[in-house]
């Protein structure tokens, strides 16, 4: 079982939350790092999350789907424009990276079931076209946070 299989294995989730928060997460040739979300007011219906994906391989990949149980809808946005998976902005170039960060492309969490609290963690499921599916624990930082804490 490869790393990807391990992430998907039942019963691994508690272990992931314990051990992997500060560590980069590897899926195939991709390394996911700098994962965080910003706290919202309790009644907020939307929030934002950020992460960085580095591609150590020789083939480009791209994000084709984002999901999180805390939100009814999850998508990448840039400058108010919705970016479905087809869009170039979600590509992870070979040897390059895709960065979601404040002021740039962000992961929009819409239809939140409740606001995001400081210290809360939730899983974000990212589906890459080639590397496959990876569940990433996202830790919620302060409302004014500008990076992972
Ligand atoms: Cu947005």
Backbone and ligand atoms as CSV (ligand in chain L), in Angstrom:
chain,resi,resn,atom,element,x,y,z
A,1,UNK,N,N,0.854,-1.204,0.000
A,1,UNK,CA,C,0.000,0.000,0.000
A,1,UNK,C,C,0.886,1.249,0.000
A,2,UNK,N,N,0.680,2.094,-0.968
A,2,UNK,CA,C,1.464,3.339,-1.056
A,2,UNK,C,C,0.959,4.371,-0.072
A,3,UNK,N,N,1.568,5.520,-0.130
A,3,UNK,CA,C,1.172,6.602,0.774
A,3,UNK,C,C,-0.288,6.962,0.565
A,4,UNK,N,N,-0.700,7.026,-0.681
A,4,UNK,CA,C,-2.081,7.388,-0.995
A,4,UNK,C,C,-3.032,6.378,-0.369
A,5,UNK,N,N,-2.715,5.090,-0.515
A,5,UNK,CA,C,-3.555,4.058,0.078
A,5,UNK,C,C,-3.653,4.223,1.583
A,6,UNK,N,N,-2.523,4.580,2.187
A,6,UNK,CA,C,-2.509,4.753,3.634
A,6,UNK,C,C,-3.444,5.879,4.060
A,7,UNK,N,N,-3.444,6.943,3.283
A,7,UNK,CA,C,-4.321,8.065,3.634
A,7,UNK,C,C,-5.780,7.661,3.571
A,8,UNK,N,N,-6.067,6.766,2.656
A,8,UNK,CA,C,-7.468,6.414,2.447
A,8,UNK,C,C,-7.918,5.286,3.367
A,9,UNK,N,N,-6.958,4.608,3.991
A,9,UNK,CA,C,-7.315,3.451,4.804
A,9,UNK,C,C,-8.197,3.853,5.986
A,10,UNK,N,N,-9.162,3.028,6.257
A,10,UNK,CA,C,-10.047,3.295,7.390
A,10,UNK,C,C,-9.234,3.286,8.679
A,11,UNK,N,N,-9.617,4.135,9.592
A,11,UNK,CA,C,-8.956,4.129,10.888
A,11,UNK,C,C,-7.688,4.959,10.941
A,12,UNK,N,N,-7.273,5.484,9.819
A,12,UNK,CA,C,-6.040,6.263,9.809
A,12,UNK,C,C,-6.283,7.706,10.220
A,13,UNK,N,N,-7.526,8.122,10.226
A,13,UNK,CA,C,-7.807,9.544,10.347
A,13,UNK,C,C,-7.273,10.134,11.661
A,14,UNK,N,N,-7.484,9.436,12.777
A,14,UNK,CA,C,-7.026,9.945,14.071
A,14,UNK,C,C,-5.506,10.105,14.057
A,15,UNK,N,N,-4.859,9.134,13.485
A,15,UNK,CA,C,-3.405,9.178,13.382
A,15,UNK,C,C,-2.939,10.382,12.558
A,16,UNK,N,N,-3.646,10.630,11.467
A,16,UNK,CA,C,-3.295,11.756,10.604
A,16,UNK,C,C,-3.409,13.058,11.382
A,17,UNK,N,N,-4.500,13.214,12.105
A,17,UNK,CA,C,-4.713,14.459,12.847
A,17,UNK,C,C,-3.619,14.646,13.890
A,18,UNK,N,N,-3.195,13.552,14.489
A,18,UNK,CA,C,-2.171,13.632,15.514
A,18,UNK,C,C,-0.802,13.988,14.964
A,19,UNK,N,N,-0.471,13.392,13.845
A,19,UNK,CA,C,0.936,13.400,13.460
A,19,UNK,C,C,1.272,14.307,12.297
A,20,UNK,N,N,0.275,14.669,11.492
A,20,UNK,CA,C,0.642,15.250,10.200
A,20,UNK,C,C,0.383,16.745,10.077
A,21,UNK,N,N,-0.095,17.363,11.150
A,21,UNK,CA,C,-0.497,18.765,11.012
A,21,UNK,C,C,0.629,19.649,10.501
A,22,UNK,N,N,1.787,19.512,11.082
A,22,UNK,CA,C,2.877,20.409,10.711
A,22,UNK,C,C,3.711,19.836,9.567
A,23,UNK,N,N,3.445,18.593,9.230
A,23,UNK,CA,C,4.258,17.943,8.217
A,23,UNK,C,C,3.619,18.070,6.837
A,24,UNK,N,N,4.434,18.188,5.820
A,24,UNK,CA,C,3.893,18.169,4.457
A,24,UNK,C,C,3.215,16.825,4.195
A,25,UNK,N,N,2.210,16.851,3.355
A,25,UNK,CA,C,1.497,15.632,2.998
A,25,UNK,C,C,1.859,15.283,1.564
A,26,UNK,N,N,2.279,14.048,1.367
A,26,UNK,CA,C,2.719,13.621,0.047
A,26,UNK,C,C,1.648,12.775,-0.616
A,27,UNK,N,N,1.363,13.054,-1.869
A,27,UNK,CA,C,0.470,12.206,-2.645
A,27,UNK,C,C,1.064,12.102,-4.047
A,28,UNK,N,N,1.539,10.923,-4.382
A,28,UNK,CA,C,2.249,10.752,-5.649
A,28,UNK,C,C,3.450,11.683,-5.689
A,29,UNK,N,N,3.550,12.475,-6.760
A,29,UNK,CA,C,4.666,13.418,-6.916
A,29,UNK,C,C,4.365,14.771,-6.274
A,30,UNK,N,N,3.214,14.870,-5.622
A,30,UNK,CA,C,2.802,16.172,-5.088
A,30,UNK,C,C,3.030,16.243,-3.581
A,31,UNK,N,N,3.385,17.439,-3.112
A,31,UNK,CA,C,3.558,17.676,-1.683
A,31,UNK,C,C,2.649,18.847,-1.301
A,32,UNK,N,N,1.737,18.582,-0.377
A,32,UNK,CA,C,0.805,19.617,0.078
A,32,UNK,C,C,1.301,20.156,1.409
A,33,UNK,N,N,1.366,21.470,1.512
A,33,UNK,CA,C,2.003,22.110,2.663
A,33,UNK,C,C,1.278,23.430,2.947
A,34,UNK,N,N,1.633,24.059,4.071
A,34,UNK,CA,C,1.109,25.400,4.381
A,34,UNK,C,C,-0.422,25.418,4.333
A,35,UNK,N,N,-1.012,24.435,5.020
A,35,UNK,CA,C,-2.465,24.285,4.990
A,35,UNK,C,C,-3.077,25.012,6.179
A,36,UNK,N,N,-4.030,25.880,5.933
A,36,UNK,CA,C,-4.700,26.570,7.042
A,36,UNK,C,C,-5.993,27.211,6.562
A,37,UNK,N,N,-6.816,27.572,7.529
A,37,UNK,CA,C,-8.044,28.310,7.243
A,37,UNK,C,C,-8.143,29.444,8.252
A,38,UNK,N,N,-8.982,30.393,7.964
A,38,UNK,CA,C,-9.133,31.555,8.835
A,38,UNK,C,C,-10.456,31.453,9.602
A,39,UNK,N,N,-10.401,31.766,10.888
A,39,UNK,CA,C,-11.621,31.732,11.702
A,39,UNK,C,C,-12.621,32.775,11.205
A,40,UNK,N,N,-13.889,32.481,11.430
A,40,UNK,CA,C,-14.969,33.399,11.036
A,40,UNK,C,C,-15.808,33.721,12.269
A,41,UNK,N,N,-16.745,34.638,12.121
A,41,UNK,CA,C,-17.735,34.824,13.182
A,41,UNK,C,C,-18.625,33.582,13.206
A,42,UNK,N,N,-19.253,33.285,14.376
A,42,UNK,CA,C,-20.008,32.024,14.500
A,42,UNK,C,C,-21.131,31.856,13.479
A,43,UNK,N,N,-21.734,32.963,13.044
A,43,UNK,CA,C,-22.870,32.838,12.123
A,43,UNK,C,C,-22.448,32.887,10.652
A,44,UNK,N,N,-21.145,32.939,10.408
A,44,UNK,CA,C,-20.678,33.085,9.021
A,44,UNK,C,C,-21.124,31.911,8.160
A,45,UNK,N,N,-21.456,32.217,6.930
A,45,UNK,CA,C,-21.853,31.173,5.971
A,45,UNK,C,C,-20.723,30.839,5.008
A,46,UNK,N,N,-19.659,31.643,5.046
A,46,UNK,CA,C,-18.536,31.316,4.171
A,46,UNK,C,C,-17.209,31.595,4.872
A,47,UNK,N,N,-16.190,30.877,4.432
A,47,UNK,CA,C,-14.859,31.043,4.987
A,47,UNK,C,C,-13.827,30.761,3.913
A,48,UNK,N,N,-12.552,30.920,4.286
A,48,UNK,CA,C,-11.487,30.688,3.312
A,48,UNK,C,C,-10.430,29.755,3.880
A,49,UNK,N,N,-9.829,28.997,3.004
A,49,UNK,CA,C,-8.711,28.114,3.365
A,49,UNK,C,C,-7.621,28.279,2.318
A,50,UNK,N,N,-6.402,27.923,2.739
A,50,UNK,CA,C,-5.243,28.106,1.865
A,50,UNK,C,C,-4.339,26.886,1.964
A,51,UNK,N,N,-3.594,26.634,0.916
A,51,UNK,CA,C,-2.573,25.597,0.949
A,51,UNK,C,C,-1.638,25.795,-0.237
A,52,UNK,N,N,-0.548,25.091,-0.181
A,52,UNK,CA,C,0.425,25.115,-1.276
A,52,UNK,C,C,0.644,23.684,-1.749
A,53,UNK,N,N,0.664,23.493,-3.043
A,53,UNK,CA,C,0.966,22.183,-3.630
A,53,UNK,C,C,2.234,22.309,-4.465
A,54,UNK,N,N,3.229,21.497,-4.148
A,54,UNK,CA,C,4.454,21.461,-4.958
A,54,UNK,C,C,4.463,20.184,-5.776
A,55,UNK,N,N,4.903,20.292,-6.992
A,55,UNK,CA,C,4.961,19.138,-7.879
A,55,UNK,C,C,6.426,18.779,-8.104
A,56,UNK,N,N,6.837,17.649,-7.540
A,56,UNK,CA,C,8.235,17.231,-7.666
A,56,UNK,C,C,8.441,16.339,-8.895
A,57,UNK,N,N,7.359,16.081,-9.622
A,57,UNK,CA,C,7.443,15.174,-10.762
A,57,UNK,C,C,7.668,15.900,-12.081
A,58,UNK,N,N,7.594,15.142,-13.160
A,58,UNK,CA,C,7.853,15.705,-14.481
A,58,UNK,C,C,6.577,15.859,-15.298
A,59,UNK,N,N,5.437,15.579,-14.668
A,59,UNK,CA,C,4.147,15.729,-15.351
A,59,UNK,C,C,3.301,16.748,-14.608
A,60,UNK,N,N,2.659,17.637,-15.351
A,60,UNK,CA,C,1.741,18.582,-14.722
A,60,UNK,C,C,0.536,17.835,-14.154
A,61,UNK,N,N,-0.035,18.371,-13.086
A,61,UNK,CA,C,-1.261,17.811,-12.528
A,61,UNK,C,C,-2.201,18.987,-12.295
A,62,UNK,N,N,-3.400,18.713,-11.846
A,62,UNK,CA,C,-4.302,19.818,-11.513
A,62,UNK,C,C,-5.371,19.328,-10.548
A,63,UNK,N,N,-5.913,20.280,-9.818
A,63,UNK,CA,C,-7.008,19.972,-8.898
A,63,UNK,C,C,-8.300,19.931,-9.702
A,64,UNK,N,N,-9.026,18.832,-9.559
A,64,UNK,CA,C,-10.298,18.756,-10.275
A,64,UNK,C,C,-11.495,18.819,-9.332
A,65,UNK,N,N,-11.254,18.654,-8.017
A,65,UNK,CA,C,-12.378,18.750,-7.094
A,65,UNK,C,C,-11.893,19.036,-5.680
A,66,UNK,N,N,-12.689,19.815,-4.942
A,66,UNK,CA,C,-12.411,20.144,-3.549
A,66,UNK,C,C,-13.685,19.883,-2.760
A,67,UNK,N,N,-13.535,19.212,-1.608
A,67,UNK,CA,C,-14.716,18.952,-0.781
A,67,UNK,C,C,-14.344,19.019,0.683
A,68,UNK,N,N,-15.271,19.487,1.520
A,68,UNK,CA,C,-15.070,19.483,2.966
A,68,UNK,C,C,-16.439,19.315,3.630
A,69,UNK,N,N,-16.508,18.467,4.661
A,69,UNK,CA,C,-17.808,18.236,5.300
A,69,UNK,C,C,-18.365,19.467,6.014
A,70,UNK,N,N,-17.516,20.443,6.323
A,70,UNK,CA,C,-18.003,21.650,7.017
A,70,UNK,C,C,-18.745,22.601,6.071
A,71,UNK,N,N,-18.581,22.398,4.768
A,71,UNK,CA,C,-19.137,23.341,3.795
A,71,UNK,C,C,-19.980,22.633,2.753
A,72,UNK,N,N,-21.067,23.287,2.337
A,72,UNK,CA,C,-21.922,22.720,1.299
A,72,UNK,C,C,-21.253,22.762,-0.051
A,73,UNK,N,N,-20.400,23.775,-0.228
A,73,UNK,CA,C,-19.732,23.923,-1.519
A,73,UNK,C,C,-18.307,24.424,-1.280
A,74,UNK,N,N,-17.359,23.842,-1.991
A,74,UNK,CA,C,-15.961,24.256,-1.871
A,74,UNK,C,C,-15.427,24.493,-3.275
A,75,UNK,N,N,-14.848,25.653,-3.487
A,75,UNK,CA,C,-14.232,25.882,-4.797
A,75,UNK,C,C,-13.097,26.875,-4.701
A,76,UNK,N,N,-12.253,26.823,-5.718
A,76,UNK,CA,C,-11.151,27.778,-5.784
A,76,UNK,C,C,-11.654,29.059,-6.409
A,77,UNK,N,N,-11.227,30.193,-5.863
A,77,UNK,CA,C,-11.631,31.493,-6.391
A,77,UNK,C,C,-10.423,32.399,-6.489
A,78,UNK,N,N,-10.481,33.286,-7.466
A,78,UNK,CA,C,-9.439,34.288,-7.595
A,78,UNK,C,C,-10.081,35.588,-8.041
A,79,UNK,N,N,-9.857,36.648,-7.324
A,79,UNK,CA,C,-10.389,37.965,-7.679
A,79,UNK,C,C,-11.880,37.897,-7.985
A,80,UNK,N,N,-12.600,37.143,-7.181
A,80,UNK,CA,C,-14.049,37.086,-7.344
A,80,UNK,C,C,-14.527,36.205,-8.478
A,81,UNK,N,N,-13.599,35.598,-9.173
A,81,UNK,CA,C,-13.984,34.745,-10.292
A,81,UNK,C,C,-13.943,33.291,-9.866
A,82,UNK,N,N,-14.988,32.594,-10.117
A,82,UNK,CA,C,-15.002,31.168,-9.811
A,82,UNK,C,C,-14.155,30.426,-10.828
A,83,UNK,N,N,-13.392,29.491,-10.312
A,83,UNK,CA,C,-12.518,28.741,-11.207
A,83,UNK,C,C,-12.850,27.268,-11.146
A,84,UNK,N,N,-13.588,26.782,-12.089
A,84,UNK,CA,C,-13.786,25.334,-12.115
A,84,UNK,C,C,-12.471,24.643,-12.439
A,85,UNK,N,N,-12.456,23.325,-12.251
A,85,UNK,CA,C,-11.216,22.569,-12.378
A,85,UNK,C,C,-10.494,22.714,-13.701
A,86,UNK,N,N,-11.224,23.063,-14.723
A,86,UNK,CA,C,-10.620,23.175,-16.051
A,86,UNK,C,C,-9.623,24.325,-16.116
A,87,UNK,N,N,-9.823,25.289,-15.243
A,87,UNK,CA,C,-9.085,26.538,-15.403
A,87,UNK,C,C,-7.617,26.365,-15.058
A,88,UNK,N,N,-6.823,27.000,-15.813
A,88,UNK,CA,C,-5.371,26.962,-15.716
A,88,UNK,C,C,-4.866,27.291,-14.310
A,89,UNK,N,N,-5.588,28.145,-13.602
A,89,UNK,CA,C,-5.198,28.546,-12.255
A,89,UNK,C,C,-5.109,27.404,-11.273
A,90,UNK,N,N,-5.737,26.277,-11.575
A,90,UNK,CA,C,-5.683,25.142,-10.652
A,90,UNK,C,C,-4.667,24.105,-11.089
A,91,UNK,N,N,-3.877,24.431,-12.078
A,91,UNK,CA,C,-2.836,23.510,-12.531
A,91,UNK,C,C,-1.662,23.546,-11.570
A,92,UNK,N,N,-1.025,22.391,-11.404
A,92,UNK,CA,C,0.221,22.315,-10.647
A,92,UNK,C,C,1.291,21.918,-11.668
A,93,UNK,N,N,2.059,22.907,-12.146
A,93,UNK,CA,C,2.996,22.606,-13.219
A,93,UNK,C,C,4.099,21.649,-12.775
A,94,UNK,N,N,4.615,20.876,-13.701
A,94,UNK,CA,C,5.731,19.975,-13.403
A,94,UNK,C,C,6.882,20.791,-12.848
A,95,UNK,N,N,7.409,20.360,-11.708
A,95,UNK,CA,C,8.520,21.075,-11.090
A,95,UNK,C,C,8.135,22.413,-10.485
A,96,UNK,N,N,6.854,22.733,-10.501
A,96,UNK,CA,C,6.395,24.037,-10.000
A,96,UNK,C,C,5.428,23.890,-8.848
A,97,UNK,N,N,4.687,24.938,-8.557
A,97,UNK,CA,C,3.747,24.858,-7.441
A,97,UNK,C,C,2.485,25.661,-7.708
A,98,UNK,N,N,1.470,25.324,-6.952
A,98,UNK,CA,C,0.196,26.038,-6.958
A,98,UNK,C,C,0.008,26.570,-5.551
A,99,UNK,N,N,-0.126,27.871,-5.424
A,99,UNK,CA,C,-0.235,28.476,-4.096
A,99,UNK,C,C,-1.581,29.152,-3.930
A,100,UNK,N,N,-2.258,28.779,-2.864
A,100,UNK,CA,C,-3.433,29.522,-2.432
A,100,UNK,C,C,-2.972,30.389,-1.271
A,101,UNK,N,N,-3.187,31.692,-1.358
A,101,UNK,CA,C,-2.733,32.552,-0.269
A,101,UNK,C,C,-3.552,33.832,-0.225
A,102,UNK,N,N,-3.527,34.508,0.945
A,102,UNK,CA,C,-4.316,35.737,1.080
A,102,UNK,C,C,-3.946,36.735,-0.025
A,103,UNK,N,N,-4.950,37.327,-0.633
A,103,UNK,CA,C,-4.728,38.281,-1.717
A,103,UNK,C,C,-4.625,37.609,-3.076
A,104,UNK,N,N,-4.558,36.284,-3.089
A,104,UNK,CA,C,-4.468,35.568,-4.361
A,104,UNK,C,C,-5.590,34.560,-4.463
A,105,UNK,N,N,-5.309,33.484,-5.140
A,105,UNK,CA,C,-6.312,32.429,-5.254
A,105,UNK,C,C,-6.556,31.812,-3.880
A,106,UNK,N,N,-7.810,31.622,-3.554
A,106,UNK,CA,C,-8.139,31.036,-2.256
A,106,UNK,C,C,-9.163,29.927,-2.427
A,107,UNK,N,N,-9.269,29.111,-1.395
A,107,UNK,CA,C,-10.284,28.065,-1.395
A,107,UNK,C,C,-11.476,28.595,-0.625
A,108,UNK,N,N,-12.581,28.726,-1.323
A,108,UNK,CA,C,-13.791,29.314,-0.761
A,108,UNK,C,C,-14.655,28.199,-0.194
A,109,UNK,N,N,-14.974,28.333,1.084
A,109,UNK,CA,C,-15.863,27.374,1.736
A,109,UNK,C,C,-17.221,28.059,1.854
A,110,UNK,N,N,-18.206,27.607,1.103
A,110,UNK,CA,C,-19.523,28.230,1.116
A,110,UNK,C,C,-20.517,27.314,1.800
A,111,UNK,N,N,-21.637,27.903,2.214
A,111,UNK,CA,C,-22.696,27.138,2.886
A,111,UNK,C,C,-22.130,26.395,4.094
A,112,UNK,N,N,-21.348,27.111,4.914
A,112,UNK,CA,C,-20.814,26.505,6.146
A,112,UNK,C,C,-21.963,26.096,7.053
A,113,UNK,N,N,-21.823,24.930,7.690
A,113,UNK,CA,C,-22.866,24.506,8.633
A,113,UNK,C,C,-22.780,25.323,9.915
A,114,UNK,N,N,-21.572,25.764,10.290
A,114,UNK,CA,C,-21.411,26.752,11.361
A,114,UNK,C,C,-20.093,27.458,11.103
A,115,UNK,N,N,-19.871,28.559,11.814
A,115,UNK,CA,C,-18.639,29.316,11.592
A,115,UNK,C,C,-17.412,28.487,11.931
A,116,UNK,N,N,-16.263,28.921,11.443
A,116,UNK,CA,C,-14.997,28.228,11.726
A,116,UNK,C,C,-14.376,28.845,12.973
A,117,UNK,N,N,-14.043,27.979,13.948
A,117,UNK,CA,C,-13.493,28.443,15.227
A,117,UNK,C,C,-11.981,28.263,15.262
A,118,UNK,N,N,-11.318,29.177,15.952
A,118,UNK,CA,C,-9.862,29.063,16.129
A,118,UNK,C,C,-9.543,27.714,16.776
A,119,UNK,N,N,-8.591,26.999,16.232
A,119,UNK,CA,C,-8.173,25.715,16.787
A,119,UNK,C,C,-8.927,24.522,16.250
A,120,UNK,N,N,-10.046,24.781,15.599
A,120,UNK,CA,C,-10.840,23.700,15.001
A,120,UNK,C,C,-10.051,23.063,13.853
A,121,UNK,N,N,-10.307,21.785,13.628
A,121,UNK,CA,C,-9.721,21.124,12.464
A,121,UNK,C,C,-10.819,20.473,11.654
A,122,UNK,N,N,-10.637,20.485,10.357
A,122,UNK,CA,C,-11.586,19.761,9.505
A,122,UNK,C,C,-10.831,19.160,8.326
A,123,UNK,N,N,-11.359,18.074,7.776
A,123,UNK,CA,C,-10.710,17.468,6.620
A,123,UNK,C,C,-11.126,18.162,5.320
A,124,UNK,N,N,-10.158,18.342,4.456
A,124,UNK,CA,C,-10.406,18.868,3.113
A,124,UNK,C,C,-9.989,17.761,2.146
A,125,UNK,N,N,-10.903,17.354,1.295
A,125,UNK,CA,C,-10.587,16.320,0.315
A,125,UNK,C,C,-10.245,16.986,-1.011
A,126,UNK,N,N,-9.036,16.758,-1.450
A,126,UNK,CA,C,-8.579,17.342,-2.709
A,126,UNK,C,C,-8.398,16.205,-3.710
A,127,UNK,N,N,-9.019,16.337,-4.867
A,127,UNK,CA,C,-8.848,15.344,-5.922
A,127,UNK,C,C,-7.980,15.936,-7.023
A,128,UNK,N,N,-6.846,15.292,-7.245
A,128,UNK,CA,C,-5.958,15.681,-8.334
A,128,UNK,C,C,-6.221,14.760,-9.518
A,129,UNK,N,N,-6.111,15.315,-10.696
A,129,UNK,CA,C,-6.379,14.532,-11.900
A,129,UNK,C,C,-5.487,13.292,-11.972
A,130,UNK,N,N,-4.202,13.428,-11.676
A,130,UNK,CA,C,-3.294,12.288,-11.807
A,130,UNK,C,C,-2.946,11.661,-10.461
A,131,UNK,N,N,-2.655,12.474,-9.457
A,131,UNK,CA,C,-2.192,11.940,-8.177
A,131,UNK,C,C,-3.328,11.303,-7.366
A,132,UNK,N,N,-4.572,11.620,-7.715
A,132,UNK,CA,C,-5.695,11.011,-7.032
A,132,UNK,C,C,-6.199,11.832,-5.857
A,133,UNK,N,N,-6.833,11.136,-4.918
A,133,UNK,CA,C,-7.553,11.799,-3.826
A,133,UNK,C,C,-6.697,11.826,-2.575
A,134,UNK,N,N,-6.662,12.975,-1.898
A,134,UNK,CA,C,-5.960,13.058,-0.632
A,134,UNK,C,C,-6.818,13.847,0.361
A,135,UNK,N,N,-6.879,13.356,1.600
A,135,UNK,CA,C,-7.600,14.081,2.645
A,135,UNK,C,C,-6.587,14.841,3.474
A,136,UNK,N,N,-6.790,16.130,3.585
A,136,UNK,CA,C,-5.829,16.998,4.245
A,136,UNK,C,C,-6.476,17.607,5.482
A,137,UNK,N,N,-5.849,17.458,6.667
A,137,UNK,CA,C,-6.405,18.132,7.842
A,137,UNK,C,C,-6.099,19.627,7.774
A,138,UNK,N,N,-7.126,20.431,7.957
A,138,UNK,CA,C,-6.975,21.892,7.911
A,138,UNK,C,C,-7.189,22.436,9.314
A,139,UNK,N,N,-6.245,23.202,9.809
A,139,UNK,CA,C,-6.380,23.807,11.130
A,139,UNK,C,C,-6.793,25.259,10.967
A,140,UNK,N,N,-7.758,25.658,11.791
A,140,UNK,CA,C,-8.291,27.014,11.693
A,140,UNK,C,C,-7.475,27.959,12.567
A,141,UNK,N,N,-6.952,29.007,11.954
A,141,UNK,CA,C,-6.174,30.014,12.667
A,141,UNK,C,C,-7.016,31.226,13.014
A,142,UNK,N,N,-6.395,32.223,13.585
A,142,UNK,CA,C,-7.096,33.432,14.041
A,142,UNK,C,C,-7.763,34.161,12.876
A,143,UNK,N,N,-8.800,34.972,13.203
A,143,UNK,CA,C,-9.521,35.685,12.138
A,143,UNK,C,C,-8.613,36.582,11.291
A,144,UNK,N,N,-7.549,37.121,11.899
A,144,UNK,CA,C,-6.651,38.019,11.152
A,144,UNK,C,C,-5.400,37.307,10.659
A,145,UNK,N,N,-5.358,35.984,10.796
A,145,UNK,CA,C,-4.154,35.242,10.414
A,145,UNK,C,C,-3.812,35.474,8.949
A,146,UNK,N,N,-2.536,35.516,8.659
A,146,UNK,CA,C,-2.075,35.664,7.275
A,146,UNK,C,C,-1.288,34.437,6.829
A,147,UNK,N,N,-1.196,33.420,7.688
A,147,UNK,CA,C,-0.493,32.194,7.350
A,147,UNK,C,C,-0.781,31.132,8.381
A,148,UNK,N,N,-0.267,29.922,8.186
A,148,UNK,CA,C,-0.486,28.846,9.161
A,148,UNK,C,C,0.222,29.195,10.478
A,149,UNK,N,N,-0.366,28.759,11.577
A,149,UNK,CA,C,0.215,29.113,12.878
A,149,UNK,C,C,1.005,27.949,13.448
L,1,CU,CU,CU,-13.889,33.753,-2.316
